[in-house]
Amino acid sequence: MSALKTIPKAPSDDKRWRIVDSTMRRNGYEGHALIESLHSVQQAFGYLDEPGIRYVASALRVPISKAFGVATFYHYFTLKPQGKHACVVCLGTACYIKGSGEMLKRVSQKYAIKEGETTPDGELSLLSARCIGACGLAPAVVLDGEVLAKHTADDVVVKIERKLKP
């Protein structure tokens, strides 16, 4: 790294920024590390906020529009805090044909949230994915990282209820 390059100050004094800085430093503060650096922010903070995206863009010297473009293009990234529990409904063709659309609708109605939203108490986020690569398990839902195969909408609601109970 050239002596002329200056690294911007992190958005806050939060120690988690050290993890992000380490990722960018390891990659020589080069633009090719954009996705990895944004991933590091999301791992450290749980989501990407505007100050975090701006910080990474500035440190890597990439246009802010490119950083926001990457953050909004990839479904892996989320721009708002997620709930304590996450329910990801696969909407791929095999899953949809076998009822995942109904699962999404049922969970949405039960918890009064739309796809992409989190319950007001921060307990549950409802997400969807184009395909989770588990077509043989259709319809498939991922609940807190666990793939639920061949479940009905009611089965999924029961599993969520168990997760939400203290």
C-alpha positions as CSV (number, residue, x, y, z in Angstrom):
1,M,0.0,0.0,0.0
2,S,1.4,3.4,-1.0
3,A,2.2,6.0,1.6
4,L,-0.1,8.4,-0.2
5,K,-3.2,6.3,0.5
6,T,-5.1,7.3,3.6
7,I,-7.6,5.1,5.2
8,P,-10.8,6.8,6.4
9,K,-11.9,6.7,10.0
10,A,-14.4,3.9,10.9
11,P,-18.0,5.1,11.4
12,S,-17.8,4.6,15.1
13,D,-15.5,3.4,17.9
14,D,-17.2,0.0,17.9
15,K,-14.5,-2.7,18.1
16,R,-16.1,-4.8,15.4
17,W,-14.8,-2.3,12.9
18,R,-11.3,-3.8,13.6
19,I,-12.6,-7.1,12.0
20,V,-13.6,-5.2,8.9
21,D,-10.4,-3.2,8.8
22,S,-8.4,-6.4,9.1
23,T,-10.3,-7.9,6.0
24,M,-9.6,-4.8,4.0
25,R,-5.9,-4.6,5.1
26,R,-5.3,-8.3,4.3
27,N,-6.5,-7.5,0.7
28,G,-4.3,-4.4,0.4
29,Y,-7.3,-2.0,0.5
30,E,-7.9,-3.0,-3.2
31,G,-11.3,-2.7,-4.9
32,H,-11.4,-6.4,-5.6
33,A,-12.1,-7.0,-1.9
34,L,-15.4,-5.2,-2.0
35,I,-17.7,-8.3,-1.6
36,E,-15.4,-9.8,1.0
37,S,-15.3,-6.5,2.9
38,L,-19.1,-6.0,2.8
39,H,-19.4,-9.6,3.9
40,S,-17.2,-8.8,6.9
41,V,-19.4,-5.8,7.8
42,Q,-22.5,-8.0,7.7
43,Q,-20.9,-10.7,9.7
44,A,-19.7,-8.3,12.4
45,F,-23.0,-6.2,12.6
46,G,-25.7,-8.5,11.2
47,Y,-26.5,-6.3,8.3
48,L,-25.2,-3.5,6.1
49,D,-26.1,0.1,6.9
50,E,-25.4,3.2,4.9
51,P,-22.4,4.4,7.0
52,G,-20.8,0.9,6.8
53,I,-21.2,0.7,3.0
54,R,-19.8,4.2,2.6
55,Y,-16.9,3.4,4.8
56,V,-15.9,0.3,2.9
57,A,-16.3,2.1,-0.4
58,S,-14.1,5.0,0.8
59,A,-11.4,2.7,2.2
60,L,-11.3,0.6,-0.9
61,R,-11.5,3.6,-3.2
62,V,-14.5,2.3,-5.2
63,P,-17.5,4.5,-6.2
64,I,-20.2,4.5,-3.6
65,S,-22.7,3.6,-6.4
66,K,-20.7,0.4,-7.0
67,A,-20.7,-0.5,-3.3
68,F,-24.4,0.1,-3.0
69,G,-25.0,-1.8,-6.3
70,V,-23.2,-4.8,-4.9
71,A,-25.0,-4.6,-1.6
72,T,-28.4,-4.5,-3.2
73,F,-27.7,-7.0,-6.0
74,Y,-26.7,-10.0,-4.0
75,H,-29.5,-11.5,-2.0
76,Y,-27.0,-12.6,0.7
77,F,-26.7,-9.0,1.9
78,T,-29.4,-7.4,4.0
79,L,-29.7,-3.6,4.5
80,K,-31.6,-3.8,7.8
81,P,-31.3,-5.6,11.0
82,Q,-32.7,-9.1,11.0
83,G,-34.8,-10.8,13.7
84,K,-33.4,-13.2,16.3
85,H,-34.9,-16.0,14.1
86,A,-35.0,-16.1,10.3
87,C,-37.4,-18.1,8.2
88,V,-36.3,-18.3,4.5
89,V,-38.9,-19.7,2.2
90,C,-37.6,-21.2,-1.1
91,L,-39.6,-19.9,-4.1
92,G,-37.8,-22.0,-6.7
93,T,-39.9,-23.8,-9.2
94,A,-40.0,-27.2,-7.5
95,C,-40.7,-25.7,-4.1
96,Y,-43.3,-23.3,-5.4
97,I,-45.2,-26.0,-7.3
98,K,-45.3,-28.0,-4.1
99,G,-46.6,-25.2,-1.9
100,S,-43.9,-22.8,-0.8
101,G,-46.0,-19.9,-1.9
102,E,-48.7,-21.0,0.5
103,M,-46.1,-21.3,3.2
104,L,-44.9,-17.8,2.7
105,K,-48.5,-16.5,2.7
106,R,-49.3,-18.4,5.9
107,V,-46.3,-17.3,7.8
108,S,-46.8,-13.7,6.6
109,Q,-50.4,-13.8,7.9
110,K,-49.7,-15.5,11.1
111,Y,-47.0,-13.0,12.1
112,A,-48.4,-9.9,10.3
113,I,-45.2,-9.3,8.4
114,K,-44.5,-9.2,4.7
115,E,-41.6,-10.9,2.9
116,G,-38.4,-9.1,3.8
117,E,-39.8,-7.7,7.1
118,T,-39.1,-8.4,10.7
119,T,-41.7,-8.6,13.5
120,P,-41.9,-5.5,15.6
121,D,-40.5,-7.3,18.6
122,G,-37.4,-8.3,16.5
123,E,-38.0,-12.0,17.0
124,L,-38.7,-13.2,13.4
125,S,-37.6,-12.2,9.9
126,L,-39.5,-13.6,7.0
127,L,-37.4,-13.9,3.8
128,S,-37.5,-15.7,0.5
129,A,-34.9,-17.1,-1.8
130,R,-35.2,-17.8,-5.5
131,C,-33.7,-21.3,-4.9
132,I,-31.8,-22.8,-2.0
133,G,-30.6,-25.8,-4.1
134,A,-32.7,-28.4,-2.3
135,C,-35.2,-29.2,-5.1
136,G,-35.5,-32.8,-4.0
137,L,-36.7,-31.7,-0.6
138,A,-39.4,-29.5,-2.0
139,P,-41.1,-27.6,-0.6
140,A,-38.1,-26.4,1.5
141,V,-37.7,-23.7,4.1
142,V,-34.6,-22.7,6.1
143,L,-35.4,-21.9,9.7
144,D,-32.4,-20.6,11.6
145,G,-30.0,-22.4,9.3
146,E,-31.9,-25.7,9.4
147,V,-33.5,-27.0,6.2
148,L,-37.0,-28.1,6.7
149,A,-37.9,-30.6,3.9
150,K,-41.4,-31.5,2.6
151,H,-43.3,-29.6,5.3
152,T,-46.7,-28.1,5.0
153,A,-47.5,-24.4,5.8
154,D,-48.9,-25.5,9.2
155,D,-45.8,-27.6,10.0
156,V,-43.6,-24.6,9.4
157,V,-45.7,-22.4,11.6
158,V,-45.5,-25.0,14.4
159,K,-41.7,-25.1,14.0
160,I,-41.5,-21.3,14.2
161,E,-43.7,-21.3,17.3
162,R,-41.3,-23.7,19.0
163,K,-38.4,-21.4,18.2
164,L,-40.2,-18.3,19.5
165,K,-41.2,-19.8,22.8
166,P,-38.8,-19.0,25.7
